[in-house]
Each structure stands twice: as C-alpha cells, then as structure tokens.
Amino acid sequence: MTREEDVTKKIEKVRSYIHSRGKKGAVISSVENFAWLTSGARSYIALTDSTGSAWLLVTADDAYVITKNIEAARLKKEELPGNLKVIEFEWFSDPNGAIRKILDDQNILFEADPQFAEFLINSRIKLSEYEIQRYAEVGRKSAVALERAMKRITPQMTELQGKGLIEQELANEGLDSLLVLVFGDESRTTYRHNLPRNVKIGKRCFGSICAKMYGLIISSTRTIEFEKDEKFEKQYMVNMQVESEILDATYRSNSIGQVFFEIEKSYSSHGYPDEWRLHHQGGIAGYKTREIVATPHMPFEISNGMSFAWNPTITGTKLEDTYVRTESGMKLLSVNENSTWPYQDVQINGRNYKRPQILKL
C-alpha cells in the first residue's frame, strides 16, 4: 500500500462519519490527528505544539490542507502526500476565514465535539498495514540510536551528559526526542520518572526514550552495567519475565482490564505484589506517547493492529519496548535486527519474546 492509498482510505472513513452526523465537513487541527490522516506529516513547528500550523478540512468531495503562507511551500515539498489540496492564508489572518470560503462552519465538525474526538482516537489507534511498516522503520532507527548512545556512556558522566548523547543519536537518525530519562545508580532506586540531573551516573544506568518520526512515537529502555551486581541482575531477569508475561497477556486478552488483571498477577507471582502501584504500566501507543494509559478494570476493547508500550518496573529496574499486536503474535517494533546488543529469548505459552539483556561495559 502506498502512502496516498493509505490517506485516501482514511479520508473516506472520515467522510463516512461526517455523513452519518449530517454534516458537510470536518476540520482536524491537532498534531496527532493531522499526522494520522496524512500518514505522517508534521503540522507542528515546536514540539510543544498541540495544534499545528496547518489544518485539514475534509468535505464530501475534497480534502484540503489550510496553512499559513509561511509553511505552504515546505509542506507541499517535504511533508504532504500528493492527494491533498493546499490552501494558504496570510500568517496574521484567521484560518477560519479560509475555511469559511469553502464551507459554512455551522456545517462542520470540529475536534472539540466529544463524539468526533472519540471517533478519531478509535480510528487512530487501529494501525493500517502502511502505518505498521512505517512504525517498524521508526522502531529500528530508535533502537540504533538508543543502543549506540548507551554504549558511549561512562560512570563519570552526569545524567545530563547521558541525556545529551541519547538526544544527539536520535537526531542523527531523524527522530524528535519527546522524552529522554536517564537513571544513574542513585536515581534508579529513588525516582520512577527521573528527569536527568547534574549527578554522576555511577555503576549502573538505564535510559528511557519516547521518540517521534512520521507522527508515530516509539518508547524504549536499555540498561547498562559497569560493575557486576548479582542482585541487580537477578531482579532485572525477574522484571524481564514480568514484562514478557504482560506481552503474552496482551496477545491473549480482549480488553485492557483483562491485561491489567494479568499484570497484577504477574507481579505477585514473582514476589513483588505492590510494585505496579508505584508506576503506571504503559498501555496503547501510537500517535501519542500513550494513547491510553492502562488502569485496573478498564473495559476498553483491544484488537490486532493496535500498538502497545508496556513499561513494568521493579524499584531499580525497568524494561520497555513498543510492540504491535498482529494475528500471529506480538511484533517487536523497537529493535535493530543487526544489533550487537545482548538479547534473550523468553518463552511464554509457546511464544517467543526477544528481550534486551543488560549490556555489561
């Protein structure tokens, strides 16, 4: 499937919804929904933007990108597929004026409409074949970058210097850094979300990222060790087993609530019954770092084509990668098949999960 074909299918899906609501068009302005409907275009300028500098207008007959004159040429050349019409307005003008020239805004759906917003998220989290292929590319690049950076870290570096290495390598692969956490030997047992500080890394470290390309966000964590610690290594292996059991539960379950029941059971069976209470466990990934954060008893239905980033932690250790659920199993996205990083195969119910080991430097 080509990008244009993927976009066309999404536009038709939005059109069908517009018709069902008795409207004549819909405007999409959020960064994540713009990226979804264009299969990867960036409407943002700053990473903090929630609404970008371009809007999509879908009508019964056409699909338009409404954008500032500052951005039009770049969007046409660098970002957009060929099956969208671009209309520009002067940067100091109101984009609604450009929209009203095409449709009366009384006949338009906006994302502020709760039903439309729900339709968009439910559409966005079910990835197409094209999106899964692109996601795998993002995952490979992120794994290359994170693993390369972690190999460059030394015990005398500060967490801030480690963060800089990771961000540099992500940028080298063309990814935007949304989140980079670096846990030195002190921080890993102190904070669940350690914003890097000016403290030395010490004998052990793990780095966690959320990185974006084509609108799709990869989450991943890798761990390194400079001095052998059998207790730390044993706990990491338990953490790996918990994560693999969660992954298998995701493949077998019909709802997030069912997966979470398995999460609680797994932690308890390995001797850590309360650790899941100390950190969220992750959830559905995609065009946001977590489209949906899993909580106990959540009835949300899950299915093939959804991506998941689980991040189980036991105080001092953490595992995390991004997967997509397919008919044949959980497909690992955040992996470099040519990596020299040590991995271990974990067998759960006859299914294999390739998980990163501790890299001993």
C-alpha positions as CSV (number, residue, x, y, z in Angstrom):
1,M,0.0,0.0,0.0
2,T,1.3,3.5,-0.9
3,R,1.0,6.5,1.4
4,E,-1.5,8.1,-1.0
5,E,-3.7,5.0,-0.8
6,D,-3.5,4.9,3.0
7,V,-4.5,8.6,3.2
8,T,-7.4,8.0,0.7
9,K,-8.8,5.2,2.9
10,K,-8.6,7.4,6.0
11,I,-10.3,10.3,4.2
12,E,-13.1,8.0,3.1
13,K,-13.6,6.8,6.7
14,V,-13.8,10.4,7.9
15,R,-16.3,11.3,5.1
16,S,-18.5,8.4,6.1
17,Y,-18.5,9.6,9.7
18,I,-19.3,13.2,8.6
19,H,-22.3,11.9,6.5
20,S,-23.5,9.8,9.5
21,R,-23.6,13.0,11.6
22,G,-25.5,15.0,9.0
23,K,-22.6,17.4,8.4
24,K,-20.8,18.6,5.3
25,G,-17.2,18.7,6.5
26,A,-14.8,18.3,9.4
27,V,-11.7,20.2,10.5
28,I,-8.8,18.5,12.1
29,S,-6.2,20.7,13.8
30,S,-4.5,18.6,16.5
31,V,-0.9,17.5,15.8
32,E,-1.6,13.8,16.3
33,N,-4.8,13.7,14.2
34,F,-3.1,15.7,11.4
35,A,-0.3,13.2,11.4
36,W,-2.7,10.2,11.4
37,L,-4.9,11.5,8.5
38,T,-1.8,12.5,6.4
39,S,0.0,9.3,7.3
40,G,3.0,11.0,8.8
41,A,3.0,14.8,8.0
42,R,4.2,17.2,10.6
43,S,1.9,20.2,11.2
44,Y,3.9,21.4,14.2
45,I,6.8,23.7,14.3
46,A,7.7,23.5,18.1
47,L,7.5,20.1,19.7
48,T,5.3,21.6,22.4
49,D,2.6,22.5,19.8
50,S,-0.7,20.7,20.4
51,T,-2.3,22.5,17.4
52,G,0.0,22.9,14.4
53,S,0.3,25.5,11.7
54,A,-1.8,23.5,9.3
55,W,-5.4,22.3,9.4
56,L,-7.2,19.6,7.5
57,L,-10.6,20.2,6.0
58,V,-12.4,17.1,4.7
59,T,-15.6,17.7,2.7
60,A,-17.9,15.4,0.7
61,D,-15.8,16.0,-2.4
62,D,-12.3,17.1,-1.4
63,A,-9.6,17.2,1.2
64,Y,-7.7,20.4,1.9
65,V,-4.7,21.5,3.9
66,I,-5.3,25.0,5.2
67,T,-2.0,26.5,6.2
68,K,-0.1,29.8,6.8
69,N,1.8,31.2,3.9
70,I,5.0,30.7,5.9
71,E,4.6,26.9,5.8
72,A,2.8,26.2,2.5
73,A,5.9,25.6,0.2
74,R,7.6,23.4,2.8
75,L,4.5,21.3,3.5
76,K,4.0,20.7,-0.2
77,K,7.6,19.7,-0.9
78,E,8.6,17.9,2.3
79,E,5.6,16.7,4.3
80,L,2.3,16.1,2.4
81,P,1.2,13.2,0.2
82,G,0.1,14.2,-3.3
83,N,-3.7,13.8,-2.9
84,L,-4.4,16.8,-0.7
85,K,-5.1,20.3,-2.0
86,V,-3.2,23.1,-0.2
87,I,-4.8,26.5,0.5
88,E,-2.7,29.1,2.2
89,F,-3.6,32.2,4.2
90,E,-1.5,35.1,5.4
91,W,0.1,34.2,8.7
92,F,-1.5,37.1,10.6
93,S,-5.0,36.1,9.4
94,D,-7.6,33.8,10.9
95,P,-7.6,30.3,9.4
96,N,-11.3,30.1,10.0
97,G,-11.7,32.8,7.3
98,A,-10.1,30.4,4.7
99,I,-12.2,27.6,5.9
100,R,-15.5,29.6,5.6
101,K,-14.7,30.3,2.0
102,I,-15.2,26.6,1.4
103,L,-17.9,25.7,3.9
104,D,-20.1,27.4,6.4
105,D,-18.7,26.5,9.8
106,Q,-22.2,25.7,11.1
107,N,-22.0,22.5,8.9
108,I,-18.5,21.5,10.1
109,L,-17.4,19.1,12.8
110,F,-14.5,20.2,15.0
111,E,-12.4,18.1,17.3
112,A,-14.0,19.8,20.3
113,D,-17.1,17.7,19.5
114,P,-16.7,14.8,22.0
115,Q,-18.2,12.2,19.7
116,F,-16.0,13.3,16.8
117,A,-12.9,13.2,19.1
118,E,-13.8,9.7,20.2
119,F,-14.2,8.6,16.6
120,L,-10.8,10.0,15.8
121,I,-8.9,8.3,18.6
122,N,-10.6,4.9,18.0
123,S,-9.7,5.3,14.3
124,R,-6.1,6.4,15.0
125,I,-5.2,3.6,17.4
126,K,-6.0,0.8,14.9
127,L,-2.9,1.0,12.6
128,S,-3.0,0.2,8.9
129,E,-0.6,-2.0,7.1
130,Y,1.2,1.0,5.8
131,E,1.5,2.6,9.3
132,I,2.9,-0.6,10.8
133,Q,5.6,-0.7,8.1
134,R,6.5,2.9,8.9
135,Y,6.4,2.2,12.6
136,A,8.9,-0.6,12.2
137,E,11.2,1.8,10.5
138,V,10.8,4.3,13.3
139,G,11.5,1.5,15.8
140,R,14.6,0.3,14.1
141,K,16.1,3.8,13.9
142,S,15.2,4.4,17.6
143,A,16.9,1.2,18.6
144,V,20.0,2.0,16.6
145,A,20.2,5.5,18.3
146,L,19.5,4.4,21.9
147,E,21.8,1.5,21.9
148,R,24.6,3.4,20.2
149,A,24.2,6.2,22.8
150,M,24.1,3.9,25.8
151,K,27.4,2.3,24.7
152,R,29.0,5.7,24.9
153,I,28.0,6.4,28.5
154,T,30.7,6.2,31.2
155,P,30.3,6.0,35.0
156,Q,31.9,9.5,35.4
157,M,29.4,11.2,33.1
158,T,26.4,13.0,34.5
159,E,22.9,12.1,33.8
160,L,22.6,15.3,31.8
161,Q,25.6,14.3,29.6
162,G,24.0,10.9,29.1
163,K,20.7,12.7,28.0
164,G,22.7,14.8,25.5
165,L,24.3,11.7,24.0
166,I,20.9,10.0,23.5
167,E,19.3,13.1,22.0
168,Q,22.2,13.5,19.6
169,E,21.9,10.0,18.4
170,L,18.2,10.2,18.0
171,A,18.6,13.4,16.0
172,N,21.2,11.7,13.8
173,E,18.6,9.1,12.9
174,G,16.0,11.8,12.1
175,L,13.8,11.3,15.2
176,D,12.4,14.0,17.5
177,S,13.2,13.5,21.2
178,L,9.9,13.9,23.2
179,L,11.2,12.3,26.4
180,V,14.7,11.2,27.5
181,L,15.1,9.9,31.0
182,V,18.5,8.8,32.4
183,F,18.6,6.8,35.6
184,G,22.0,6.6,37.3
185,D,22.8,4.3,40.1
186,E,21.3,6.6,42.7
187,S,18.3,7.8,40.7
188,R,17.1,4.3,39.6
189,T,16.1,3.5,43.1
190,T,14.8,6.9,44.0
191,Y,12.6,8.2,41.2
192,R,10.2,6.4,38.8
193,H,10.5,9.4,36.4
194,N,14.0,10.7,36.8
195,L,14.4,14.0,34.8
196,P,18.2,13.9,34.2
197,R,20.2,15.8,36.8
198,N,23.8,17.0,37.2
199,V,24.8,13.9,39.1
200,K,27.2,11.2,38.1
201,I,25.8,8.0,36.6
202,G,27.9,5.6,38.7
203,K,27.9,1.8,38.4
204,R,24.6,1.1,36.7
205,C,22.3,3.1,34.3
206,F,19.2,2.8,32.2
207,G,17.9,5.2,29.6
208,S,14.3,5.6,28.5
209,I,13.1,7.4,25.4
210,C,9.9,8.5,23.7
211,A,10.9,9.5,20.1
212,K,8.8,10.5,17.1
213,M,9.0,10.2,13.4
214,Y,6.1,10.2,10.8
215,G,3.9,11.2,13.8
216,L,4.5,7.7,15.4
217,I,6.0,7.5,18.8
218,I,8.4,4.8,20.0
219,S,9.1,4.0,23.6
220,S,12.1,2.0,24.6
221,T,14.5,1.4,27.5
222,R,18.0,-0.1,27.6
223,T,20.2,-0.9,30.7
224,I,24.0,-0.9,31.1
225,E,26.2,-2.1,34.0
226,F,29.9,-1.2,34.7
227,E,30.3,-3.4,37.8
228,K,28.8,-6.8,38.4
229,D,25.9,-6.9,40.9
230,E,24.2,-10.3,41.1
231,K,21.2,-8.9,43.0
232,F,20.6,-6.2,40.4
233,E,21.0,-8.8,37.5
234,K,18.6,-11.3,39.2
235,Q,16.0,-8.6,39.7
236,Y,16.4,-7.5,36.1
237,M,15.6,-11.0,34.9
238,V,12.5,-11.1,37.1
239,N,11.4,-7.8,35.6
240,M,12.0,-9.3,32.1
241,Q,9.8,-12.2,33.0
242,V,7.0,-9.9,34.2
243,E,7.2,-7.9,31.0
244,S,7.1,-11.0,28.8
245,E,4.1,-12.3,30.7
246,I,2.4,-8.9,30.1
247,L,3.2,-9.0,26.4
248,D,1.7,-12.5,26.1
249,A,-1.4,-11.4,28.1
250,T,-1.8,-8.6,25.6
251,Y,-1.9,-11.1,22.7
252,R,-4.4,-13.3,24.5
253,S,-6.8,-10.7,26.0
254,N,-9.8,-8.8,24.7
255,S,-9.6,-5.8,27.0
256,I,-7.1,-3.6,28.8
257,G,-8.8,-4.7,32.1
258,Q,-8.0,-8.3,31.3
259,V,-4.4,-7.4,30.7
260,F,-4.2,-5.5,33.9
261,F,-5.5,-8.4,35.9
262,E,-2.6,-10.4,34.4
263,I,-0.2,-7.5,35.3
264,E,-1.2,-7.7,38.9
265,K,-1.0,-11.5,38.9
266,S,2.5,-11.5,37.3
267,Y,4.0,-9.1,39.8
268,S,2.5,-11.0,42.7
269,S,3.6,-14.4,41.4
270,H,7.2,-13.2,41.3
271,G,7.2,-11.8,44.8
272,Y,6.6,-8.1,44.1
273,P,2.8,-7.7,44.7
274,D,2.7,-3.9,45.2
275,E,5.3,-2.7,42.7
276,W,2.8,-2.0,39.9
277,R,1.2,0.6,42.2
278,L,4.4,2.7,42.1
279,H,4.4,3.5,38.4
280,H,1.9,3.4,35.5
281,Q,2.4,0.3,33.5
282,G,2.1,1.8,30.0
283,G,-0.7,1.0,27.5
284,I,-1.7,1.7,23.9
285,A,0.9,3.6,21.9
286,G,0.8,5.3,18.5
287,Y,0.5,9.0,17.7
288,K,0.8,9.9,21.3
289,T,3.3,8.6,23.8
290,R,0.4,6.7,25.4
291,E,-2.9,6.9,23.5
292,I,-4.5,5.2,26.5
293,V,-2.8,4.5,29.8
294,A,-3.9,1.2,31.2
295,T,-5.6,1.1,34.6
296,P,-7.3,-1.7,36.6
297,H,-10.7,-2.9,35.4
298,M,-10.6,-0.7,32.3
299,P,-13.1,-2.2,29.9
300,F,-11.5,-0.8,26.7
301,E,-11.5,-3.4,24.0
302,I,-8.2,-4.2,22.3
303,S,-7.6,-5.9,19.0
304,N,-5.0,-6.7,16.3
305,G,-3.4,-3.6,14.7
306,M,-3.0,-1.8,18.0
307,S,0.5,-0.9,19.3
308,F,1.5,-1.2,22.9
309,A,4.3,0.1,25.0
310,W,4.4,-1.5,28.4
311,N,6.9,-0.3,31.0
312,P,6.9,-2.6,34.0
313,T,9.3,-1.6,36.8
314,I,10.6,-3.0,40.0
315,T,12.3,-0.4,42.1
316,G,15.7,-0.1,40.4
317,T,15.0,-1.9,37.1
318,K,12.8,-1.3,34.1
319,L,12.0,-2.9,30.8
320,E,10.1,-1.2,27.9
321,D,9.7,-1.6,24.2
322,T,7.0,-0.9,21.6
323,Y,5.0,-3.8,20.0
324,V,2.1,-4.1,17.6
325,R,-0.4,-6.9,18.1
326,T,-0.9,-9.0,15.0
327,E,-2.9,-12.1,14.2
328,S,0.2,-14.2,14.6
329,G,1.5,-12.6,17.8
330,M,3.2,-9.5,19.3
331,K,5.6,-8.0,16.8
332,L,8.5,-6.1,18.3
333,L,8.9,-2.7,16.6
334,S,11.7,-1.0,18.6
335,V,14.5,-3.3,17.5
336,N,17.5,-3.3,15.3
337,E,17.9,-6.8,13.8
338,N,21.6,-6.2,13.2
339,S,22.2,-5.1,16.8
340,T,25.2,-6.3,18.8
341,W,23.3,-5.6,22.0
342,P,22.7,-8.8,24.1
343,Y,19.2,-10.1,23.8
344,Q,17.5,-13.1,25.4
345,D,14.5,-15.2,24.2
346,V,11.8,-15.6,26.7
347,Q,9.2,-18.4,26.1
348,I,5.7,-17.8,27.3
349,N,2.9,-20.3,26.3
350,G,5.0,-21.4,23.4
351,R,5.5,-17.9,22.1
352,N,8.9,-16.2,22.0
353,Y,9.7,-12.7,23.2
354,K,13.1,-11.3,22.3
355,R,14.1,-9.1,25.2
356,P,17.2,-6.9,25.8
357,Q,19.6,-8.0,28.3
358,I,21.9,-5.8,30.5
359,L,24.9,-4.6,28.5
360,K,27.9,-5.1,30.6
361,L,30.6,-2.5,29.9
